[in-house]
Amino acid sequence: MSFFSKLRDRLTRSSSKIGSGLEDIVSEAAADEKPASPAPAASQPATEPEARPGVLGRLLGRAPAVAEPRRELDDAMLEELEEMLIQADMGVETALRVTANIAEGRMGRRVSATELKELLADEIARIMTPVAKPLPLYPKRPQVVLVVGVNGSGKTTTIGKLASQFKAAGKKVVIAAGDTFRAAAVEQLQVWGQRAGVPVMTAPEGSDPASLAFDAMTKAEAEGADLLMIDTAGRLQNRQDLMEELAKIVRVIRKKDPSAPHNTLLVLDATTGQNALSQVEIFRKLADVSGLVMTKLDGTARGGVLVALADRFGLPIHAIGVGEQIDDLDAFDARDFARALVGLGD
Ligand SMILES: Nc1nc2c(ncn2[C@@H]2O[C@H](COP(=O)(O)OP(=O)(O)OP(=O)(O)O)[C@@H](O)[C@H]2O)c(=O)[nH]1
């Protein structure tokens, strides 16, 4: 199954919220109106073709989309659209901007839900394309990837999935279980390491994570590893401690390589919705976040938050997770995500 198919299948809680939201906005009002004039599309600009049924629709011989209800784009409709996007966790500013862009040059036109979905997907893709960047790989060996994020956000799983994918791509990977205070986190990382066939460096419970990071750096250098992925603690309850812990890890690995860490990945859980925005703000103060990974897009109707994140921070989005299996994480593709999010096909 292609990742797009998987994404579309698993993003359904978000996409049904947005997709049916758009359909409701158009059809509820259209139901109150008299039947549309016979050829509303005839007066539309040539650059905005009438919506066509998708490939599946054509194969099944569905009636062309002219039968779809249409609604005149006016202030009331824009307000509903804005409200729906806010409800879908896109954030107020992003929802306003997206709605304004959709409205531009189209006020008074009669649009169908399919057209609206296409317009919305284009707007979302436009916002997200500049940030859709896979984790950059450098010739530097070992490339040190520090992974930060609150407990439970999916750091361990993301490290396991990335390690396994890099290993499959022929890279030599070492993992350091830097959350030394939580035995369960270390064990979980060891399970992922075994699954991926990647060594996991651990340290006794409660020992200094920076000292583990140093040892892991030594091992990665000695073994000629391409990548060293360092898991870290995510205790936000005591931010000062966490900041010092992260700063110490960075100080120590810089003794071995002044250019490290080469990436600082912030892992965010999509189910936290708008809270993900404040997590970015907090972690940017704690660490020099260079890119984002968003997990658990499969279990939530709040996937729109990724659009808000892209719009607000402009940080690279390296990958997204849509499940718990090794191949449920893939590079972020703006167009695919935008289309899946509004419930459109490839
Ligand atoms: N449905 C789903 N579950 C996920 C995804 N990514 C991670 N999980 C699950 O989320 C839970 C937390 O993930 P972890 O990787 O342990 O998160 P963590 O940030 O390392 O958390 P700690 O180990 O508590 O520090 C686990 O049960 C994972 O299986 C995803 O993309 N989709």
The ligand as an SDF file (V2000), in Angstrom:
LIG
                    3D

 32 34  0  0  0  0  0  0  0  0999 V2000
   -1.6290    5.3130   16.6980 N   0  0  0  0  0  0  0  0  0  0  0  0
   -0.3560    5.7080   16.7820 C   0  0  0  0  0  0  0  0  0  0  0  0
    0.3330    5.4910   17.9040 N   0  0  0  0  0  0  0  0  0  0  0  0
    1.6090    5.9080   17.9560 C   0  0  0  0  0  0  0  0  0  0  0  0
    2.2420    6.5920   16.8890 C   0  0  0  0  0  0  0  0  0  0  0  0
    3.5050    6.9010   17.2850 N   0  0  0  0  0  0  0  0  0  0  0  0
    3.6420    6.4230   18.5350 C   0  0  0  0  0  0  0  0  0  0  0  0
    2.5040    5.8230   18.9530 N   0  0  0  0  0  0  0  0  0  0  0  0
    2.2240    5.2030   20.2560 C   0  0  0  0  0  0  0  0  0  0  0  0
    2.2540    6.1940   21.2650 O   0  0  0  0  0  0  0  0  0  0  0  0
    2.7350    5.6620   22.4790 C   0  0  0  0  0  0  0  0  0  0  0  0
    3.8750    6.5480   22.9890 C   0  0  0  0  0  0  0  0  0  0  0  0
    4.9330    6.4570   22.0880 O   0  0  0  0  0  0  0  0  0  0  0  0
    6.4570    6.4580   22.5660 P   0  0  0  0  0  0  0  0  0  0  0  0
    7.2640    6.3100   21.3420 O   0  0  0  0  0  0  0  0  0  0  0  0
    6.6610    5.5360   23.6790 O   0  0  0  0  0  0  0  0  0  0  0  0
    6.5660    7.9340   23.1060 O   0  0  0  0  0  0  0  0  0  0  0  0
    7.7530    8.6270   23.8770 P   0  0  0  0  0  0  0  0  0  0  0  0
    7.7140   10.0480   23.5190 O   0  0  0  0  0  0  0  0  0  0  0  0
    9.0180    7.8970   23.6640 O   0  0  0  0  0  0  0  0  0  0  0  0
    7.2500    8.4510   25.3320 O   0  0  0  0  0  0  0  0  0  0  0  0
    8.0220    8.0030   26.6200 P   0  0  0  0  0  0  0  0  0  0  0  0
    8.5970    6.6460   26.3000 O   0  0  0  0  0  0  0  0  0  0  0  0
    6.9000    7.9360   27.6060 O   0  0  0  0  0  0  0  0  0  0  0  0
    9.0130    9.0600   26.8640 O   0  0  0  0  0  0  0  0  0  0  0  0
    3.1430    4.2390   22.1770 C   0  0  0  0  0  0  0  0  0  0  0  0
    2.1090    3.3750   22.5970 O   0  0  0  0  0  0  0  0  0  0  0  0
    3.2760    4.2000   20.6600 C   0  0  0  0  0  0  0  0  0  0  0  0
    3.0170    2.9300   20.1260 O   0  0  0  0  0  0  0  0  0  0  0  0
    1.4650    6.8280   15.6930 C   0  0  0  0  0  0  0  0  0  0  0  0
    1.8950    7.4480   14.7030 O   0  0  0  0  0  0  0  0  0  0  0  0
    0.1770    6.3680   15.7100 N   0  0  0  0  0  0  0  0  0  0  0  0
  1  2  1  0
  2  3  2  0
  2 32  1  0
  3  4  1  0
  4  5  2  0
  4  8  1  0
  5  6  1  0
  5 30  1  0
  6  7  2  0
  7  8  1  0
  8  9  1  0
  9 10  1  0
  9 28  1  0
 10 11  1  0
 11 12  1  0
 11 26  1  0
 12 13  1  0
 13 14  1  0
 14 15  2  0
 14 16  1  0
 14 17  1  0
 17 18  1  0
 18 19  2  0
 18 20  1  0
 18 21  1  0
 21 22  1  0
 22 23  2  0
 22 24  1  0
 22 25  1  0
 26 27  1  0
 26 28  1  0
 28 29  1  0
 30 31  2  0
 30 32  1  0
M  END
$$$$
